[in-house]
Amino acid sequence: MTSLVELGFSKLTFSEVVLALEVGGGVHVQPIGVRLSGDMLWARAFRSTRLYGMLREGLKGSLNITYDPRAFL
């Protein structure tokens, strides 16, 4: 299994990833910064974003990592 460090994530910098969540029957897609903390990725959402509001209401999701650009077509 490839480690998060081998994928390019760091505890010193934020990496930009695309987050896709199902919300109310629709899909919410948004870039978000993540940083490595131990063996986990921690995300930061700006307070002024719709995502921050949804997270405050208890929305949870998952982050999938791929190098295949066809996943975004």
Secondary structure, 3 states (H helix, E strand, C coil): CCCCCCCCCCCCCCEEEEEEEEECCEEEEEEEEEEEECCEEEEECCCCCHHHHHHHCCCCCCCCCCCCHHHHC
